Amino acid sequence: MPAKSQPWYVIGHQNPDADAIFSAIGQAAYLHATGCPEAQAARCGDLTERTRMVLEAAGLAVPTLVRDVRPTAGSICRREVVSVREEDTFLDAYMLMLAEGVRSVPVLNADGEVLGLLRFLDLLQLLLPPETHGLAGRTLHASLANLARALGAGTDTSVEPSEEEEDHILMVGASSQETVEARLKAASEDGTIDRFVVICGDRPTVHRQAVRFGVRALVITGGYQLNKDFVPAARQKGITVLCGPDDTATTVKRALCARRVSNIDLAGTFQAVEFSEPVSRIRKNIAALPQDLFPVVEDGSRKLVGVFSKSDLVNPPRIRLTLVDHNEFSQAVTGVEEAEVVEIIDHHRLSGDLTSREPVRFINEPLGSTSTIVA
């Protein structure tokens, strides 16, 4: 549902004369007195100088200017939005989406501008990437600090995990001592050893080899810690040692979620809608799009205001109208056909283009002004 109920405007014709303005003010006052405090006097055109002078002399406020009453993206959107920041990790985003029961969330920058949409499908592709063989399947672009947070791990040396994002090569130290040593030696020889993050449990031999070859980081799983004898060498070589509570299999899965949301290419994967965009136009523009959630942004910017789903377009809430001093839709405020006309009060002849979806209160009297009817 929208964040607030729709307004009720008491409004005259497009070229408002004194009668259109004063009958709107009078009828709005009558509605207030009879239990409709949401009704407010409005106008859909500029005031004449004479009318403005009378308003000033009477001490009355100028009615609100309303050019268009069509339902818009701003009127149907939900203002309480579940969103993530571009610096959040995939794990942060996943846990938030799971807790809130949503399938996609807007991604915002520090200024609250929409960068894209993060979907559950993106998270699935992270855990099951299309390319799983070779170095690409073992490379993780993340900071060691985010890795530590994703794992719930503490440091076991004085080398604090870096906040800088790097391309790490994950290696699970589950093979034999000879195989692990051979792989680390090969990495040392080809110059990639400073990118290696070795993950293993209570295997002191692997710990010693990782420290000896100078890997980028060592992740010890299962709640175990680095042997105190290896700490000085690890500190001297600048190796970050992380000790996490989970088993090795769980640790590897959580490590993949240490990537920041900003690492996904979100630029061309979504469409945002401006606040004042009419619903009737939105329906045409997004009918064929597979996107299920649409960010609503401020006009002329990317700053997030709210979101809506396609289902919100089916029966959008309509602005309520009391039409005064006219009964022709051709003279009425733009979008009157998409509004809810509650009543019509007029002293002019009847028009042939007047239609309504529901029965309305209609008062038409052969008097000198609509203000006289209102009075």
KEVEXKE-13657 format. One record per residue (C-alpha): residue number from 1; x, y, z. Coordinates in steps of 0.25 Angstrom, whole numbers, plus 2048, in hexadecimal, padded with zeros to 3 digits. Example, Ala and Ser with C-alpha at 12.3 -4.5 7.8 and 13.67 -1.06 7.14 Angstrom:
! residues 2
k: 1 | c1: 831 | c2: 7EE | c3: 81F
k: 2 | c1: 837 | c2: 7FC | c3: 81D
! end
This chain:
! residues 375
k: 1 | c1: 800 | c2: 800 | c3: 800
k: 2 | c1: 805 | c2: 80E | c3: 7FE
k: 3 | c1: 80B | c2: 815 | c3: 80A
k: 4 | c1: 7FF | c2: 81F | c3: 80B
k: 5 | c1: 7F1 | c2: 821 | c3: 806
k: 6 | c1: 7ED | c2: 828 | c3: 7FA
k: 7 | c1: 7E9 | c2: 837 | c3: 7FB
k: 8 | c1: 7DC | c2: 83D | c3: 7F8
k: 9 | c1: 7DC | c2: 849 | c3: 7EF
k: 10 | c1: 7D0 | c2: 853 | c3: 7EE
k: 11 | c1: 7D4 | c2: 859 | c3: 7E0
k: 12 | c1: 7CF | c2: 862 | c3: 7D5
k: 13 | c1: 7D1 | c2: 863 | c3: 7C6
k: 14 | c1: 7DF | c2: 865 | c3: 7BF
k: 15 | c1: 7DD | c2: 874 | c3: 7BE
k: 16 | c1: 7D8 | c2: 877 | c3: 7CC
k: 17 | c1: 7D0 | c2: 884 | c3: 7CE
k: 18 | c1: 7CC | c2: 889 | c3: 7DB
k: 19 | c1: 7C0 | c2: 880 | c3: 7DC
k: 20 | c1: 7C8 | c2: 874 | c3: 7D9
k: 21 | c1: 7D2 | c2: 878 | c3: 7E5
k: 22 | c1: 7C8 | c2: 87C | c3: 7EF
k: 23 | c1: 7BE | c2: 871 | c3: 7ED
k: 24 | c1: 7CA | c2: 867 | c3: 7EF
k: 25 | c1: 7CE | c2: 86E | c3: 7FC
k: 26 | c1: 7BF | c2: 86E | c3: 801
k: 27 | c1: 7BD | c2: 860 | c3: 7FD
k: 28 | c1: 7CA | c2: 85B | c3: 804
k: 29 | c1: 7C6 | c2: 863 | c3: 810
k: 30 | c1: 7B8 | c2: 85C | c3: 810
k: 31 | c1: 7BE | c2: 84E | c3: 80F
k: 32 | c1: 7C8 | c2: 851 | c3: 81A
k: 33 | c1: 7BC | c2: 855 | c3: 823
k: 34 | c1: 7B4 | c2: 848 | c3: 81F
k: 35 | c1: 7BF | c2: 83E | c3: 823
k: 36 | c1: 7C9 | c2: 83E | c3: 817
k: 37 | c1: 7D5 | c2: 845 | c3: 81C
k: 38 | c1: 7DE | c2: 83F | c3: 810
k: 39 | c1: 7D6 | c2: 848 | c3: 806
k: 40 | c1: 7DE | c2: 854 | c3: 801
k: 41 | c1: 7DC | c2: 85F | c3: 7F7
k: 42 | c1: 7E4 | c2: 85F | c3: 7EB
k: 43 | c1: 7E5 | c2: 865 | c3: 7DD
k: 44 | c1: 7EA | c2: 860 | c3: 7D0
k: 45 | c1: 7EE | c2: 86D | c3: 7CA
k: 46 | c1: 7F4 | c2: 87B | c3: 7CD
k: 47 | c1: 7EC | c2: 885 | c3: 7D5
k: 48 | c1: 7E7 | c2: 892 | c3: 7CE
k: 49 | c1: 7EC | c2: 89F | c3: 7D5
k: 50 | c1: 7DE | c2: 8A3 | c3: 7D9
k: 51 | c1: 7DD | c2: 895 | c3: 7E0
k: 52 | c1: 7EA | c2: 896 | c3: 7E7
k: 53 | c1: 7E7 | c2: 8A4 | c3: 7EC
k: 54 | c1: 7DA | c2: 89F | c3: 7F2
k: 55 | c1: 7E1 | c2: 893 | c3: 7F9
k: 56 | c1: 7EB | c2: 89D | c3: 7FF
k: 57 | c1: 7E0 | c2: 8A6 | c3: 804
k: 58 | c1: 7D8 | c2: 89B | c3: 80A
k: 59 | c1: 7E5 | c2: 895 | c3: 811
k: 60 | c1: 7E3 | c2: 888 | c3: 809
k: 61 | c1: 7EE | c2: 87E | c3: 805
k: 62 | c1: 7EF | c2: 87C | c3: 7F6
k: 63 | c1: 7EA | c2: 86E | c3: 7F3
k: 64 | c1: 7F5 | c2: 863 | c3: 7F0
k: 65 | c1: 7F9 | c2: 862 | c3: 7E1
k: 66 | c1: 7F6 | c2: 854 | c3: 7DB
k: 67 | c1: 7F9 | c2: 852 | c3: 7CD
k: 68 | c1: 7F7 | c2: 843 | c3: 7CB
k: 69 | c1: 7EF | c2: 839 | c3: 7D4
k: 70 | c1: 7F3 | c2: 82D | c3: 7CD
k: 71 | c1: 7F8 | c2: 822 | c3: 7D6
k: 72 | c1: 808 | c2: 822 | c3: 7D5
k: 73 | c1: 813 | c2: 819 | c3: 7DA
k: 74 | c1: 814 | c2: 822 | c3: 7E6
k: 75 | c1: 806 | c2: 820 | c3: 7EA
k: 76 | c1: 807 | c2: 811 | c3: 7E9
k: 77 | c1: 815 | c2: 80E | c3: 7EE
k: 78 | c1: 818 | c2: 808 | c3: 7FC
k: 79 | c1: 821 | c2: 812 | c3: 804
k: 80 | c1: 826 | c2: 808 | c3: 80E
k: 81 | c1: 831 | c2: 801 | c3: 805
k: 82 | c1: 83A | c2: 7F5 | c3: 808
k: 83 | c1: 847 | c2: 7F9 | c3: 801
k: 84 | c1: 856 | c2: 7F6 | c3: 802
k: 85 | c1: 862 | c2: 7FF | c3: 800
k: 86 | c1: 86D | c2: 7FC | c3: 7F6
k: 87 | c1: 877 | c2: 7FA | c3: 800
k: 88 | c1: 86F | c2: 7EF | c3: 807
k: 89 | c1: 873 | c2: 7E0 | c3: 805
k: 90 | c1: 86B | c2: 7D6 | c3: 7FE
k: 91 | c1: 869 | c2: 7CF | c3: 80C
k: 92 | c1: 863 | c2: 7DC | c3: 811
k: 93 | c1: 85A | c2: 7DD | c3: 806
k: 94 | c1: 856 | c2: 7CE | c3: 806
k: 95 | c1: 853 | c2: 7CF | c3: 815
k: 96 | c1: 84B | c2: 7DC | c3: 814
k: 97 | c1: 843 | c2: 7D6 | c3: 808
k: 98 | c1: 840 | c2: 7C9 | c3: 810
k: 99 | c1: 83C | c2: 7D1 | c3: 81C
k: 100 | c1: 832 | c2: 7DA | c3: 814
k: 101 | c1: 82D | c2: 7D0 | c3: 80B
k: 102 | c1: 830 | c2: 7D7 | c3: 7FE
k: 103 | c1: 836 | c2: 7D2 | c3: 7F1
k: 104 | c1: 83D | c2: 7DF | c3: 7EC
k: 105 | c1: 842 | c2: 7EC | c3: 7F3
k: 106 | c1: 847 | c2: 7F9 | c3: 7ED
k: 107 | c1: 856 | c2: 7FC | c3: 7EE
k: 108 | c1: 859 | c2: 80A | c3: 7F3
k: 109 | c1: 866 | c2: 812 | c3: 7F4
k: 110 | c1: 86A | c2: 81B | c3: 7FF
k: 111 | c1: 861 | c2: 826 | c3: 7FA
k: 112 | c1: 854 | c2: 81D | c3: 7FA
k: 113 | c1: 855 | c2: 81C | c3: 7EB
k: 114 | c1: 850 | c2: 80F | c3: 7E4
k: 115 | c1: 85B | c2: 808 | c3: 7DD
k: 116 | c1: 853 | c2: 7FB | c3: 7D9
k: 117 | c1: 84B | c2: 7EF | c3: 7DF
k: 118 | c1: 851 | c2: 7E3 | c3: 7E6
k: 119 | c1: 849 | c2: 7D7 | c3: 7E4
k: 120 | c1: 849 | c2: 7C9 | c3: 7EA
k: 121 | c1: 84E | c2: 7C4 | c3: 7DC
k: 122 | c1: 85A | c2: 7CC | c3: 7DE
k: 123 | c1: 85D | c2: 7C5 | c3: 7EB
k: 124 | c1: 85B | c2: 7B8 | c3: 7E5
k: 125 | c1: 864 | c2: 7BB | c3: 7DA
k: 126 | c1: 86F | c2: 7BE | c3: 7E4
k: 127 | c1: 86E | c2: 7B1 | c3: 7EB
k: 128 | c1: 86C | c2: 7A9 | c3: 7DE
k: 129 | c1: 874 | c2: 7B2 | c3: 7D4
k: 130 | c1: 874 | c2: 7AE | c3: 7C5
k: 131 | c1: 883 | c2: 7AC | c3: 7C5
k: 132 | c1: 888 | c2: 7A3 | c3: 7D0
k: 133 | c1: 894 | c2: 79D | c3: 7CA
k: 134 | c1: 8A2 | c2: 7A2 | c3: 7CB
k: 135 | c1: 8A7 | c2: 7AF | c3: 7D1
k: 136 | c1: 89A | c2: 7B6 | c3: 7CF
k: 137 | c1: 892 | c2: 7AD | c3: 7D8
k: 138 | c1: 89C | c2: 7AF | c3: 7E3
k: 139 | c1: 89E | c2: 7BE | c3: 7E2
k: 140 | c1: 897 | c2: 7C7 | c3: 7EC
k: 141 | c1: 897 | c2: 7D6 | c3: 7EB
k: 142 | c1: 895 | c2: 7DB | c3: 7F9
k: 143 | c1: 89C | c2: 7E2 | c3: 804
k: 144 | c1: 8A2 | c2: 7DA | c3: 810
k: 145 | c1: 89A | c2: 7E2 | c3: 819
k: 146 | c1: 88D | c2: 7DE | c3: 813
k: 147 | c1: 891 | c2: 7D0 | c3: 812
k: 148 | c1: 893 | c2: 7D0 | c3: 821
k: 149 | c1: 886 | c2: 7D6 | c3: 823
k: 150 | c1: 87F | c2: 7CC | c3: 81A
k: 151 | c1: 886 | c2: 7C1 | c3: 822
k: 152 | c1: 884 | c2: 7C7 | c3: 830
k: 153 | c1: 893 | c2: 7C5 | c3: 831
k: 154 | c1: 89D | c2: 7CB | c3: 83A
k: 155 | c1: 8AB | c2: 7CE | c3: 838
k: 156 | c1: 8B6 | c2: 7C5 | c3: 83E
k: 157 | c1: 8C2 | c2: 7CF | c3: 83B
k: 158 | c1: 8C4 | c2: 7DE | c3: 83C
k: 159 | c1: 8C2 | c2: 7DF | c3: 82D
k: 160 | c1: 8B4 | c2: 7E5 | c3: 82B
k: 161 | c1: 8AC | c2: 7E1 | c3: 81F
k: 162 | c1: 8AC | c2: 7EC | c3: 814
k: 163 | c1: 8A0 | c2: 7F3 | c3: 810
k: 164 | c1: 8A6 | c2: 7F4 | c3: 801
k: 165 | c1: 89F | c2: 7EB | c3: 7F7
k: 166 | c1: 8A8 | c2: 7E1 | c3: 7F1
k: 167 | c1: 8A8 | c2: 7D5 | c3: 7E7
k: 168 | c1: 8AA | c2: 7C9 | c3: 7F1
k: 169 | c1: 8AD | c2: 7BB | c3: 7EC
k: 170 | c1: 8A6 | c2: 7B1 | c3: 7F6
k: 171 | c1: 8AD | c2: 7A4 | c3: 7F9
k: 172 | c1: 8A7 | c2: 799 | c3: 802
k: 173 | c1: 8B2 | c2: 792 | c3: 809
k: 174 | c1: 8AC | c2: 785 | c3: 80A
k: 175 | c1: 8B6 | c2: 77D | c3: 801
k: 176 | c1: 8C2 | c2: 776 | c3: 806
k: 177 | c1: 8CE | c2: 77D | c3: 80B
k: 178 | c1: 8D6 | c2: 77B | c3: 7FE
k: 179 | c1: 8CA | c2: 780 | c3: 7F5
k: 180 | c1: 8C8 | c2: 78C | c3: 7FE
k: 181 | c1: 8D7 | c2: 78F | c3: 7FD
k: 182 | c1: 8D8 | c2: 78D | c3: 7EE
k: 183 | c1: 8CC | c2: 797 | c3: 7EC
k: 184 | c1: 8D2 | c2: 7A1 | c3: 7F5
k: 185 | c1: 8E0 | c2: 7A0 | c3: 7EF
k: 186 | c1: 8DA | c2: 7A1 | c3: 7E1
k: 187 | c1: 8D3 | c2: 7AE | c3: 7E5
k: 188 | c1: 8DF | c2: 7B4 | c3: 7EB
k: 189 | c1: 8E7 | c2: 7B1 | c3: 7DE
k: 190 | c1: 8DC | c2: 7B7 | c3: 7D5
k: 191 | c1: 8DB | c2: 7C4 | c3: 7DE
k: 192 | c1: 8CC | c2: 7C1 | c3: 7E3
k: 193 | c1: 8CF | c2: 7BD | c3: 7F1
k: 194 | c1: 8CC | c2: 7CA | c3: 7F6
k: 195 | c1: 8BE | c2: 7C9 | c3: 7F2
k: 196 | c1: 8BB | c2: 7BB | c3: 7F8
k: 197 | c1: 8B1 | c2: 7B9 | c3: 803
k: 198 | c1: 8B3 | c2: 7AC | c3: 809
k: 199 | c1: 8A7 | c2: 7A6 | c3: 811
k: 200 | c1: 8A9 | c2: 79A | c3: 81A
k: 201 | c1: 8A5 | c2: 794 | c3: 827
k: 202 | c1: 8AE | c2: 78F | c3: 832
k: 203 | c1: 8BA | c2: 78B | c3: 829
k: 204 | c1: 8C7 | c2: 791 | c3: 82F
k: 205 | c1: 8CF | c2: 78C | c3: 823
k: 206 | c1: 8C7 | c2: 794 | c3: 819
k: 207 | c1: 8C8 | c2: 7A0 | c3: 822
k: 208 | c1: 8D7 | c2: 79F | c3: 823
k: 209 | c1: 8D8 | c2: 79E | c3: 814
k: 210 | c1: 8CE | c2: 7AA | c3: 811
k: 211 | c1: 8D7 | c2: 7B2 | c3: 81A
k: 212 | c1: 8E4 | c2: 7AE | c3: 815
k: 213 | c1: 8E0 | c2: 7B1 | c3: 806
k: 214 | c1: 8DA | c2: 7BE | c3: 80A
k: 215 | c1: 8CB | c2: 7BD | c3: 806
k: 216 | c1: 8C2 | c2: 7C9 | c3: 807
k: 217 | c1: 8B9 | c2: 7C4 | c3: 811
k: 218 | c1: 8B7 | c2: 7B7 | c3: 819
k: 219 | c1: 8A9 | c2: 7B3 | c3: 81E
k: 220 | c1: 8A8 | c2: 7A9 | c3: 829
k: 221 | c1: 89A | c2: 7A2 | c3: 82A
k: 222 | c1: 893 | c2: 79B | c3: 835
k: 223 | c1: 897 | c2: 7A4 | c3: 840
k: 224 | c1: 8A6 | c2: 7A0 | c3: 840
k: 225 | c1: 8B1 | c2: 7AA | c3: 841
k: 226 | c1: 8BF | c2: 7AC | c3: 83B
k: 227 | c1: 8CA | c2: 7A5 | c3: 843
k: 228 | c1: 8D1 | c2: 7B0 | c3: 84B
k: 229 | c1: 8DF | c2: 7AB | c3: 845
k: 230 | c1: 8DA | c2: 7B0 | c3: 837
k: 231 | c1: 8D5 | c2: 7BE | c3: 83C
k: 232 | c1: 8E2 | c2: 7C6 | c3: 83B
k: 233 | c1: 8E5 | c2: 7C1 | c3: 82D
k: 234 | c1: 8D6 | c2: 7C4 | c3: 828
k: 235 | c1: 8D7 | c2: 7D2 | c3: 82F
k: 236 | c1: 8E5 | c2: 7D5 | c3: 828
k: 237 | c1: 8E0 | c2: 7D1 | c3: 81A
k: 238 | c1: 8D3 | c2: 7D9 | c3: 81C
k: 239 | c1: 8CA | c2: 7CD | c3: 81B
k: 240 | c1: 8BC | c2: 7CF | c3: 820
k: 241 | c1: 8B7 | c2: 7C3 | c3: 828
k: 242 | c1: 8A8 | c2: 7C1 | c3: 82A
k: 243 | c1: 8A2 | c2: 7B7 | c3: 834
k: 244 | c1: 893 | c2: 7B4 | c3: 831
k: 245 | c1: 889 | c2: 7AB | c3: 839
k: 246 | c1: 883 | c2: 7A4 | c3: 82D
k: 247 | c1: 888 | c2: 797 | c3: 826
k: 248 | c1: 890 | c2: 798 | c3: 819
k: 249 | c1: 885 | c2: 795 | c3: 810
k: 250 | c1: 87C | c2: 7A0 | c3: 816
k: 251 | c1: 888 | c2: 7AA | c3: 817
k: 252 | c1: 88A | c2: 7A8 | c3: 807
k: 253 | c1: 87B | c2: 7AB | c3: 805
k: 254 | c1: 87B | c2: 7B7 | c3: 80E
k: 255 | c1: 888 | c2: 7BC | c3: 808
k: 256 | c1: 882 | c2: 7BD | c3: 7FA
k: 257 | c1: 877 | c2: 7C7 | c3: 800
k: 258 | c1: 882 | c2: 7D1 | c3: 805
k: 259 | c1: 882 | c2: 7D8 | c3: 7F7
k: 260 | c1: 87C | c2: 7E6 | c3: 7F7
k: 261 | c1: 86F | c2: 7E8 | c3: 7F0
k: 262 | c1: 875 | c2: 7F3 | c3: 7E8
k: 263 | c1: 87D | c2: 7E8 | c3: 7E1
k: 264 | c1: 871 | c2: 7E4 | c3: 7D9
k: 265 | c1: 86E | c2: 7EB | c3: 7CC
k: 266 | c1: 861 | c2: 7F1 | c3: 7CF
k: 267 | c1: 861 | c2: 7FD | c3: 7C5
k: 268 | c1: 858 | c2: 7F7 | c3: 7BA
k: 269 | c1: 850 | c2: 7ED | c3: 7C2
k: 270 | c1: 845 | c2: 7F6 | c3: 7C7
k: 271 | c1: 83B | c2: 801 | c3: 7C4
k: 272 | c1: 838 | c2: 80C | c3: 7CE
k: 273 | c1: 82C | c2: 815 | c3: 7CD
k: 274 | c1: 82B | c2: 824 | c3: 7D0
k: 275 | c1: 822 | c2: 829 | c3: 7DB
k: 276 | c1: 818 | c2: 830 | c3: 7D2
k: 277 | c1: 817 | c2: 826 | c3: 7C7
k: 278 | c1: 808 | c2: 823 | c3: 7C5
k: 279 | c1: 803 | c2: 814 | c3: 7C8
k: 280 | c1: 7FC | c2: 814 | c3: 7BA
k: 281 | c1: 80A | c2: 816 | c3: 7B3
k: 282 | c1: 812 | c2: 80D | c3: 7BC
k: 283 | c1: 808 | c2: 801 | c3: 7B9
k: 284 | c1: 80C | c2: 802 | c3: 7AA
k: 285 | c1: 81B | c2: 804 | c3: 7AD
k: 286 | c1: 81D | c2: 7F8 | c3: 7B6
k: 287 | c1: 813 | c2: 7EE | c3: 7B1
k: 288 | c1: 81D | c2: 7E6 | c3: 7AA
k: 289 | c1: 829 | c2: 7E7 | c3: 7B4
k: 290 | c1: 82C | c2: 7DB | c3: 7BD
k: 291 | c1: 830 | c2: 7E4 | c3: 7C9
k: 292 | c1: 827 | c2: 7E2 | c3: 7D5
k: 293 | c1: 82A | c2: 7EE | c3: 7DE
k: 294 | c1: 82C | c2: 7FC | c3: 7D9
k: 295 | c1: 833 | c2: 807 | c3: 7E0
k: 296 | c1: 82C | c2: 815 | c3: 7E0
k: 297 | c1: 836 | c2: 820 | c3: 7E0
k: 298 | c1: 835 | c2: 82F | c3: 7E1
k: 299 | c1: 832 | c2: 837 | c3: 7D4
k: 300 | c1: 83F | c2: 83A | c3: 7CD
k: 301 | c1: 848 | c2: 832 | c3: 7D7
k: 302 | c1: 84B | c2: 823 | c3: 7DB
k: 303 | c1: 847 | c2: 826 | c3: 7EA
k: 304 | c1: 83E | c2: 81B | c3: 7EF
k: 305 | c1: 830 | c2: 81E | c3: 7F4
k: 306 | c1: 829 | c2: 811 | c3: 7F4
k: 307 | c1: 826 | c2: 804 | c3: 7EC
k: 308 | c1: 81A | c2: 7FE | c3: 7E6
k: 309 | c1: 817 | c2: 7F0 | c3: 7DF
k: 310 | c1: 80F | c2: 7ED | c3: 7D3
k: 311 | c1: 803 | c2: 7E9 | c3: 7DB
k: 312 | c1: 803 | c2: 7F7 | c3: 7E1
k: 313 | c1: 7FF | c2: 7FC | c3: 7D3
k: 314 | c1: 7F2 | c2: 7F4 | c3: 7D2
k: 315 | c1: 7E9 | c2: 7FD | c3: 7DA
k: 316 | c1: 7F1 | c2: 809 | c3: 7DF
k: 317 | c1: 7EA | c2: 812 | c3: 7E9
k: 318 | c1: 7E4 | c2: 81E | c3: 7E3
k: 319 | c1: 7E4 | c2: 82D | c3: 7E7
k: 320 | c1: 7D6 | c2: 831 | c3: 7EB
k: 321 | c1: 7D0 | c2: 83D | c3: 7E5
k: 322 | c1: 7C5 | c2: 847 | c3: 7E7
k: 323 | c1: 7C2 | c2: 84F | c3: 7DA
k: 324 | c1: 7BD | c2: 85D | c3: 7DC
k: 325 | c1: 7B8 | c2: 867 | c3: 7D2
k: 326 | c1: 7B9 | c2: 85D | c3: 7C6
k: 327 | c1: 7B4 | c2: 850 | c3: 7C2
k: 328 | c1: 7BC | c2: 84E | c3: 7B5
k: 329 | c1: 7C8 | c2: 844 | c3: 7B5
k: 330 | c1: 7CE | c2: 84D | c3: 7AA
k: 331 | c1: 7CF | c2: 858 | c3: 7B4
k: 332 | c1: 7D3 | c2: 850 | c3: 7C0
k: 333 | c1: 7E1 | c2: 84E | c3: 7C5
k: 334 | c1: 7EA | c2: 844 | c3: 7BD
k: 335 | c1: 7E8 | c2: 836 | c3: 7C1
k: 336 | c1: 7DA | c2: 837 | c3: 7C6
k: 337 | c1: 7D6 | c2: 82B | c3: 7BF
k: 338 | c1: 7DF | c2: 823 | c3: 7C8
k: 339 | c1: 7DB | c2: 829 | c3: 7D5
k: 340 | c1: 7CF | c2: 826 | c3: 7DE
k: 341 | c1: 7C5 | c2: 831 | c3: 7DC
k: 342 | c1: 7BD | c2: 832 | c3: 7E9
k: 343 | c1: 7B3 | c2: 83E | c3: 7E6
k: 344 | c1: 7B1 | c2: 848 | c3: 7DC
k: 345 | c1: 7AB | c2: 856 | c3: 7DF
k: 346 | c1: 7A8 | c2: 860 | c3: 7D4
k: 347 | c1: 79F | c2: 86A | c3: 7CE
k: 348 | c1: 7A2 | c2: 869 | c3: 7BF
k: 349 | c1: 79B | c2: 860 | c3: 7B5
k: 350 | c1: 79D | c2: 851 | c3: 7B4
k: 351 | c1: 7A8 | c2: 84C | c3: 7AB
k: 352 | c1: 7A8 | c2: 83F | c3: 7A3
k: 353 | c1: 7B6 | c2: 83A | c3: 7A7
k: 354 | c1: 7B2 | c2: 838 | c3: 7B6
k: 355 | c1: 7B4 | c2: 82A | c3: 7BA
k: 356 | c1: 7B7 | c2: 823 | c3: 7C8
k: 357 | c1: 7BB | c2: 815 | c3: 7CC
k: 358 | c1: 7B2 | c2: 816 | c3: 7D9
k: 359 | c1: 7A6 | c2: 81E | c3: 7DC
k: 360 | c1: 7AA | c2: 82C | c3: 7E1
k: 361 | c1: 7A3 | c2: 837 | c3: 7E8
k: 362 | c1: 79F | c2: 841 | c3: 7DD
k: 363 | c1: 799 | c2: 84F | c3: 7E0
k: 364 | c1: 796 | c2: 858 | c3: 7D4
k: 365 | c1: 78D | c2: 864 | c3: 7D7
k: 366 | c1: 78A | c2: 870 | c3: 7CD
k: 367 | c1: 790 | c2: 87A | c3: 7D6
k: 368 | c1: 79A | c2: 886 | c3: 7D4
k: 369 | c1: 7A6 | c2: 87F | c3: 7D9
k: 370 | c1: 7AA | c2: 871 | c3: 7DF
k: 371 | c1: 7AE | c2: 879 | c3: 7EC
k: 372 | c1: 7A0 | c2: 87C | c3: 7EE
k: 373 | c1: 79C | c2: 86D | c3: 7EE
k: 374 | c1: 7A8 | c2: 86A | c3: 7F7
k: 375 | c1: 7A3 | c2: 875 | c3: 801
! end
